[in-house]
Amino acid sequence: METVEASTLVYLSPEEIYEFLVDFQQYEKYSKYVTDIDRQGEKDAGAVYDIALSWWKITYTARTEVTDVDPPTRIDWELIKDVDAQGHWEIEHVPEEAPEDKPDASRVRCYAEFDLESADPEAFNLPRVVPLDRIIDRVKPKIGTFARIVVRRMIADLEGEEREIDLKVHKAPMSV
């Protein structure tokens, strides 16, 4: 299993951040590679999201289930088809880290673990001449850059204005 863990500071309460993060359907607007998100169930434990992705000549729909929630501090999720992957969002209230001009602060962590060897090549609609492992090798180095862009956009929506963020990557695949 490979892991990615990243965190950043958000200048809001855990409750406000939790309500934002638990609504996976809005994530579509943060990446040009996410083309559609469909939810079955309430935005809570048991909700299943079909997340349509498109990059280069690859299209894929990830099916993710919210497996557990502990409002306002944690959201656990798992991919439930084609790839062995799971993770969670964690929100820690740290008001002492808020700048003087901000009323509150929370540290938000995203953790994911995945086994790329478990990926079903048939699920990714690849051209026959393109092996999945070659695609994986091309995608891995882009994960860090992609994460920074998405997190910056999410924080701008959460806080109501754009700012520089300090995204700390704690663990990552060797190639990131």
Secondary structure, DSSP 8 states (H G I E B T S, - for coil): -EEEEEEEEESS-HHHHHHHHT-GGGGGGG-TTEEEEEEES-SSTT-EEEEEEEETTEEEEEEEEEEEEETTTEEEEEE-SSSEEEEEEEEEE-GGGS-TT-S--EEEEEEEEEEGGG--GGGGT--TTS-HHHHHHHHGGGHHHHHHHHHHHHHHHHHSS------EEEE--TT-
